[in-house]
Amino acid sequence: GTILQKEGKEEAYEITEAGAKAAEELIGSLPASVRERAVARATALKARARALSENRITIDRAGDGYVISCTVPEGERELMTVRLGVGDAMQANYIKERFLENPSRVYQQVLAAFGIE
């Protein structure tokens, strides 16, 4: 089982000892393909959570659309902020998810657009 813990606006889950034991027992009975997919998904979720905690993303209404700002910090300073105007919340959330997949790739691509490799 899990225990839901609220931390501000974010939700965090913590597995109990009984839940960990049950997971260990079940993992052995799953086919390898299911285990591999589960590990891949867990790894992706962990990377997303890290990206969300290390970067700043805001989505604000702007007239009849939205503005999404994605900031990559480096310590206390702002390394890069990308602001995009989009037509609707669905587009803004799509951009947010793509950014969270790999913020450093976005940073590298912006540098490459200016001829900096």
C-alpha positions as CSV (number, residue, x, y, z in Angstrom):
1,G,0.0,0.0,0.0
2,T,1.0,3.6,-0.2
3,I,0.6,6.6,2.0
4,L,-0.3,9.9,0.3
5,Q,1.6,12.9,1.7
6,K,0.8,16.4,0.7
7,E,3.6,18.9,0.3
8,G,2.3,22.3,-0.8
9,K,0.7,21.9,-4.2
10,E,2.7,18.8,-5.1
11,E,1.7,15.3,-4.0
12,A,4.3,12.7,-3.0
13,Y,3.8,9.0,-2.5
14,E,5.7,6.9,0.0
15,I,5.5,3.1,0.0
16,T,4.9,1.4,3.3
17,E,6.9,-1.6,4.5
18,A,3.9,-3.9,3.7
19,G,3.7,-2.5,0.2
20,A,7.4,-3.0,-0.4
21,K,7.1,-6.7,0.7
22,A,4.1,-7.2,-1.6
23,A,5.9,-5.6,-4.5
24,E,9.0,-7.9,-4.0
25,E,6.7,-11.0,-4.0
26,L,4.8,-9.9,-7.1
27,I,7.9,-8.9,-9.1
28,G,9.1,-12.4,-9.4
29,S,5.8,-13.6,-10.8
30,L,5.6,-11.0,-13.6
31,P,6.8,-11.7,-17.2
32,A,10.1,-10.1,-18.1
33,S,8.4,-7.8,-20.6
34,V,6.0,-6.4,-18.0
35,R,8.9,-5.9,-15.5
36,E,10.9,-4.1,-18.2
37,R,8.0,-1.8,-19.0
38,A,7.4,-1.1,-15.3
39,V,11.0,-0.2,-14.7
40,A,11.1,2.0,-17.8
41,R,7.9,3.8,-16.7
42,A,9.2,4.3,-13.1
43,T,12.5,5.6,-14.5
44,A,10.7,8.1,-16.7
45,L,8.5,9.2,-13.8
46,K,11.5,9.7,-11.6
47,A,13.3,11.8,-14.3
48,R,10.1,13.9,-14.8
49,A,9.9,14.5,-11.0
50,R,13.5,15.6,-10.9
51,A,13.1,17.9,-13.9
52,L,10.0,19.4,-12.3
53,S,11.8,20.1,-9.1
54,E,15.0,21.4,-10.7
55,N,13.3,23.7,-13.4
56,R,10.6,26.3,-13.3
57,I,7.6,26.2,-15.5
58,T,4.7,28.7,-15.5
59,I,1.6,28.8,-17.6
60,D,-0.3,32.1,-17.6
61,R,-3.3,33.4,-19.5
62,A,-2.5,36.1,-22.0
63,G,-5.4,37.6,-23.8
64,D,-7.2,34.8,-25.7
65,G,-4.3,32.4,-25.3
66,Y,-1.5,31.4,-22.9
67,V,2.2,32.1,-22.3
68,I,4.3,29.2,-21.1
69,S,7.7,30.0,-19.5
70,C,10.3,27.3,-19.0
71,T,13.3,28.2,-17.0
72,V,16.6,26.2,-16.6
73,P,18.4,27.4,-13.5
74,E,22.1,26.8,-12.7
75,G,22.5,27.2,-9.0
76,E,21.1,30.6,-8.0
77,R,21.3,32.1,-11.5
78,E,19.0,31.7,-14.5
79,L,20.7,29.8,-17.3
80,M,17.9,30.1,-19.8
81,T,14.2,31.0,-20.0
82,V,12.1,30.2,-23.0
83,R,8.7,32.0,-23.3
84,L,6.2,30.9,-25.9
85,G,2.8,32.2,-26.7
86,V,0.3,29.4,-27.6
87,G,-3.4,29.3,-28.5
88,D,-4.8,27.1,-25.7
89,A,-4.1,25.3,-22.4
90,M,-3.7,21.9,-24.2
91,Q,-0.8,23.3,-26.3
92,A,0.8,24.8,-23.2
93,N,0.6,21.5,-21.3
94,Y,2.0,19.6,-24.3
95,I,5.0,22.0,-24.4
96,K,5.4,21.6,-20.6
97,E,5.5,17.8,-20.9
98,R,8.0,17.9,-23.8
99,F,10.3,20.3,-21.9
100,L,10.2,18.1,-18.8
101,E,11.2,15.0,-20.8
102,N,14.7,16.6,-21.3
103,P,15.3,20.2,-20.3
104,S,19.0,20.0,-21.1
105,R,18.2,19.0,-24.7
106,V,16.0,22.1,-25.0
107,Y,18.9,24.2,-23.7
108,Q,21.4,22.5,-26.1
109,Q,19.0,23.0,-29.1
110,V,18.6,26.7,-28.3
111,L,22.4,27.1,-28.1
112,A,22.7,25.2,-31.5
113,A,20.2,27.6,-33.0
114,F,22.7,30.4,-32.3
115,G,25.6,28.4,-33.7
116,I,27.0,27.5,-30.3
117,E,27.7,23.8,-30.0
